[in-house]
Amino acid sequence: MGEGLAVLAGSRNTVRTMATRDIYESGFDEDVRTESSANQCPECDGRVTTNAVETVCEDCGLVIDEQRIDHGPEWRAYDDEKRERTGAPLTAARHDRGLSTEIGRGTDAKGNEISGQKRRRLARMRREQTRGRWRSKAERNLAHGLGEMRRLASALELSDSVRDQACQLCRSAQNEDLFRGRSIEAIAAASVYGTCRCNGLSRLVDDVSEMARVAESRVTNAYKTLNEELGLPAEPVSPSMFVPRLASDLECPDEIRQRARTLAEQAEERGVTTGVHPAGFAAACLYKAGREEGRWLTQSEAADVANASKATVRAHRDTLEERVA
């Protein structure tokens, strides 16, 4: 009896020791493939293995479970200086997708001033970095074109998504060898204008060419080339697209804006706006709507915001009175 109790007590101690040792000595490694003998594939009852990403059946390839840990970047600041743990996101607005670095000037990473010897050394390093930034002439031309498009997007108050689409269009133009024989500024302006046309934004060629400091004819020719070679999904520009913009510039009330939008849409349905200047026709709609609402909007004011002549506004006003009103 005593010997049996001793054996039983010893076996319990052995079990307790083994359980404690198994718990504290075993580890978990996400990168090690392990086999799960308890679980089988629900489809073919095959062998299931787990790696750092997913749990998959080796026989039929069924993915049973995926890693739920987010390994992506953390876009947060963790200290008083608002420093991010990762860099800026990739962008199509730069020739290297925003992956390049820039050597600072005068101060170190903490904002402290550096000595004159280190400043001279950094200046030499900065010069060598500038020389070796572009691997080819084509990449240098692309960087110049993308910089011009960033400036145009800022001047025209375009969103970042439209700017990135224009930069991607410029990249496609370079891949199709459309830069040859054309100025980079004209291709950049045509890319911005084509993106605005594809997104339904009220921008004219003269608006873009004025900001780009390029002749309107060169921008028009470059846009025709992009449209023919790349097949842009650009829609025809309608006068109703320009009514909100011109009404905002003229500070018109909502009643005049809605009435002008109705006139423009009715004219489009009846085919009156075919081949006309869209901004000038929209100005004529605003002028007529203002006269109907009792606001004496002059023809010169409507013509100035539309970048058209007073004769154009009068001609479209007469067309509205004959065909629409």
VOGU-3710 file (C-alpha; in Angstrom, 3 decimals, decimal comma):
1> mgeglavlag> 0,000/0,000/0,000  2,778/2,462/0,897  4,730/1,549/-2,207  1,647/2,160/-4,387  1,101/5,636/-2,883  4,750/6,479/-3,429  4,589/5,422/-7,085  1,378/7,394/-7,588  2,891/10,503/-5,982  5,996/10,190/-8,107
11> srntvrtmat> 3,954/9,873/-11,283  1,969/13,002/-10,368  5,179/14,954/-9,793  6,481/13,744/-13,138  3,297/14,812/-14,930  3,365/18,252/-13,228  7,032/18,733/-14,144  6,428/17,749/-17,773  3,420/20,061/-18,093  5,331/23,036/-16,666
21> rdiyesgfde> 8,324/22,342/-18,856  6,200/22,032/-21,993  4,502/25,366/-21,345  7,577/27,474/-20,617  10,055/25,861/-22,976  7,888/25,804/-26,087  7,856/28,820/-28,382  5,972/30,154/-31,400  7,588/31,267/-34,609  5,456/32,676/-37,405
31> dvrtessanq> 8,036/31,893/-40,066  8,287/28,167/-39,299  5,999/25,820/-41,188  4,203/23,497/-38,814  1,890/20,607/-39,459  -1,487/20,475/-37,781  -2,321/16,860/-36,995  -5,503/17,756/-35,139  -7,099/19,640/-38,041  -7,610/18,198/-41,476
41> cpecdgrvtt> -8,652/19,809/-44,720  -12,436/20,215/-44,780  -12,483/19,471/-48,508  -10,186/16,483/-49,052  -9,095/15,514/-45,487  -5,525/16,208/-46,548  -2,549/17,394/-44,564  -2,728/21,016/-43,376  0,366/23,195/-42,865  0,757/26,696/-41,479
51> navetvcedc> 3,379/29,309/-42,395  3,803/32,979/-41,604  1,012/34,037/-43,939  -1,698/31,394/-44,209  -2,902/27,902/-43,368  -3,150/25,807/-46,519  -3,814/22,212/-47,516  -0,853/20,622/-49,267  -3,014/18,191/-51,223  -5,704/20,390/-52,796
61> glvideqrid> -4,270/23,876/-52,121  -7,286/25,172/-50,176  -6,474/28,261/-48,072  -8,145/27,615/-44,726  -6,985/30,628/-42,731  -4,921/33,775/-43,311  -2,663/35,809/-41,066  -4,755/38,538/-39,443  -1,817/40,640/-38,290  -1,494/43,869/-40,265
71> hgpewraydd> 2,097/44,191/-41,423  1,481/47,478/-43,271  2,995/50,876/-42,473  1,948/52,835/-39,425  1,018/56,367/-40,480  1,206/57,888/-37,015  3,420/60,161/-34,969  4,800/58,906/-31,679  6,804/61,811/-30,275  6,606/65,571/-29,801
81> ekrertgapl> 8,350/66,395/-33,075  5,653/64,691/-35,165  8,031/62,217/-36,751  6,560/59,330/-38,665  7,950/55,843/-38,355  7,818/55,395/-42,117  8,367/57,629/-45,112  5,895/59,331/-47,400  3,600/57,160/-49,545  4,442/56,397/-53,147
91> taarhdrgls> 3,265/58,964/-55,642  3,165/59,120/-59,429  3,929/62,840/-59,361  7,689/62,227/-59,056  9,963/60,401/-61,427  11,232/58,017/-58,709  7,792/57,501/-57,111  8,922/59,576/-54,111  11,580/57,101/-52,946  14,568/59,424/-53,260
101> teigrgtdak> 16,118/61,256/-50,327  17,357/64,807/-50,035  20,379/65,970/-48,102  19,518/68,747/-45,675  21,060/72,183/-45,341  22,581/73,795/-42,259  20,981/71,652/-39,545  20,972/68,015/-38,555  17,979/65,746/-37,939  17,428/67,263/-34,479
111> gneisgqkrr> 17,436/70,842/-35,768  20,873/71,680/-34,357  23,327/73,713/-36,409  26,305/71,883/-37,836  29,853/73,074/-38,212  31,269/74,714/-41,313  33,348/71,680/-42,218  30,290/69,425/-42,177  28,291/71,961/-44,198  30,942/71,967/-46,917
121> rlarmrreqt> 31,005/68,183/-46,930  27,208/68,057/-47,201  27,330/70,554/-50,072  29,722/68,273/-51,977  27,515/65,285/-51,243  24,444/67,221/-52,377  26,143/68,140/-55,649  27,090/64,543/-56,368  23,587/63,386/-55,464  22,074/65,880/-57,909
131> rgrwrskaer> 24,361/64,667/-60,674  23,526/61,032/-60,093  19,786/61,437/-59,538  18,822/60,624/-63,122  20,049/57,494/-64,787  19,237/58,647/-68,321  18,148/61,658/-70,309  14,640/60,237/-70,616  14,330/60,084/-66,829  15,544/63,676/-66,563
141> nlahglgemr> 12,933/64,796/-69,114  10,252/62,919/-67,195  11,280/64,609/-63,964  11,051/68,012/-65,656  7,600/67,212/-67,058  6,274/65,937/-63,738  7,532/69,034/-61,963  5,745/71,208/-64,509  2,515/69,269/-63,985  2,734/69,663/-60,221
151> rlasalelsd> 3,011/73,405/-60,743  0,051/73,455/-63,140  -2,115/71,383/-60,803  -1,373/73,800/-57,978  -2,088/76,850/-60,131  -5,363/75,394/-61,450  -6,373/74,211/-57,943  -6,747/70,579/-58,990  -7,022/67,721/-56,522  -4,193/65,303/-55,824
161> svrdqacqlc> -6,014/62,450/-57,558  -6,364/64,473/-60,778  -2,714/65,480/-60,531  -1,606/61,855/-60,154  -3,741/60,827/-63,137  -2,135/63,548/-65,245  1,338/62,391/-64,185  0,474/58,809/-65,088  -0,760/60,006/-68,490  2,566/61,773/-69,016
171> rsaqnedlfr> 4,396/58,543/-68,182  2,300/56,694/-70,748  3,135/59,355/-73,330  6,835/58,884/-72,710  6,522/55,099/-72,950  4,871/55,531/-76,361  7,730/57,843/-77,437  5,449/60,863/-77,850  8,004/63,294/-76,407  10,041/63,205/-79,579
181> grsieaiaaa> 9,720/66,442/-81,547  7,504/68,136/-78,929  8,267/70,351/-75,982  7,975/68,878/-72,509  5,904/71,835/-71,342  3,329/71,272/-74,108  3,015/67,558/-73,277  2,656/68,370/-69,580  -0,057/70,957/-70,247  -1,844/68,600/-72,642
191> svygtcrcng> -1,749/65,828/-70,030  -3,334/68,122/-67,440  -5,995/69,287/-69,902  -6,743/65,725/-71,055  -7,136/64,549/-67,457  -9,545/67,404/-66,774  -11,552/66,423/-69,854  -11,692/62,782/-68,761  -12,877/63,769/-65,275  -15,494/66,236/-66,496
201> lsrlvddvse> -13,795/69,334/-65,071  -14,552/72,751/-66,535  -11,134/73,734/-67,853  -10,437/75,189/-71,286  -7,292/74,904/-73,346  -6,558/78,594/-72,969  -6,857/78,303/-69,170  -4,192/75,596/-69,092  -1,950/77,214/-71,715  -2,042/80,529/-69,875
211> marvaesrvt> -0,791/78,892/-66,690  1,733/76,776/-68,595  3,175/79,748/-70,507  2,868/77,757/-73,735  1,071/78,759/-76,913  -2,473/77,448/-77,141  -1,827/75,920/-80,556  1,040/73,803/-79,211  -1,080/72,539/-76,312  -3,931/71,726/-78,701
221> nayktlneel> -1,629/69,777/-81,044  -0,113/67,869/-78,130  -3,578/67,017/-76,799  -4,684/65,748/-80,213  -1,625/63,500/-80,310  -2,339/62,114/-76,841  -5,980/61,550/-77,722  -5,182/59,746/-80,963  -2,275/57,628/-79,763  -3,513/56,756/-76,270
231> glpaepvsps> -7,268/56,759/-76,848  -8,347/59,028/-74,009  -11,925/58,518/-72,734  -12,618/62,246/-72,990  -16,213/63,413/-73,185  -17,389/66,472/-75,135  -17,342/69,672/-73,106  -20,859/70,961/-72,456  -21,861/74,525/-71,447  -23,691/73,218/-68,367
241> mfvprlasdl> -20,319/72,185/-66,916  -19,170/75,832/-66,889  -22,284/77,347/-65,321  -21,339/76,674/-61,642  -17,810/77,970/-62,127  -18,865/81,189/-63,886  -21,712/81,729/-61,428  -19,263/81,481/-58,555  -16,941/84,040/-60,192  -19,868/86,412/-60,771
251> ecpdeirqra> -21,274/85,784/-57,267  -24,722/85,018/-58,680  -27,554/83,875/-56,408  -28,765/80,302/-56,473  -31,890/81,217/-58,428  -29,880/82,613/-61,331  -27,496/79,662/-61,223  -30,295/77,102/-61,361  -32,112/78,959/-64,133  -28,904/79,219/-66,190
261> rtlaeqaeer> -28,223/75,510/-65,669  -31,738/74,718/-66,892  -31,276/76,875/-69,995  -27,959/75,211/-70,791  -29,383/71,701/-70,405  -32,385/72,516/-72,579  -30,088/73,928/-75,253  -27,961/70,776/-75,128  -31,016/68,542/-75,519  -32,128/70,466/-78,609
271> gvttgvhpag> -28,666/70,356/-80,186  -28,108/74,105/-80,084  -24,690/73,891/-78,396  -22,980/71,890/-81,136  -19,745/73,599/-82,174  -20,105/76,600/-79,864  -17,717/78,005/-77,295  -18,913/76,236/-74,105  -17,814/78,922/-71,654  -19,259/81,685/-73,832
281> faaaclykag> -22,576/79,879/-74,127  -22,654/79,365/-70,341  -22,010/83,083/-69,882  -24,939/83,824/-72,190  -27,149/81,542/-70,088  -26,133/83,381/-66,935  -26,694/86,747/-68,606  -30,195/85,770/-69,758  -31,084/84,210/-66,398  -29,904/87,339/-64,601
291> reegrwltqs> -32,062/89,541/-66,812  -35,069/87,326/-66,126  -34,512/87,477/-62,356  -34,171/91,258/-62,366  -30,404/91,416/-61,868  -28,798/93,657/-64,441  -25,780/91,530/-65,279  -23,861/93,241/-68,053  -22,553/91,518/-71,136  -19,005/92,673/-70,453
301> eaadvanask> -19,008/91,075/-66,983  -20,259/87,755/-68,360  -17,779/87,895/-71,237  -14,789/88,659/-68,997  -15,260/85,672/-66,672  -15,798/83,357/-69,679  -12,769/84,730/-71,552  -14,993/85,481/-74,538  -16,153/88,547/-76,415  -19,353/90,503/-75,889
311> atvrahrdtl> -20,409/89,656/-79,439  -20,245/85,957/-78,555  -22,446/86,472/-75,503  -24,993/88,459/-77,557  -25,078/85,859/-80,319  -25,688/83,014/-77,883  -28,274/85,122/-76,050  -30,196/85,556/-79,309  -29,963/81,804/-79,960  -31,412/81,077/-76,533
321> eerva> -34,312/83,454/-77,109  -35,103/81,920/-80,492  -34,575/78,190/-79,862  -34,976/77,648/-76,118  -36,961/80,371/-74,362
//
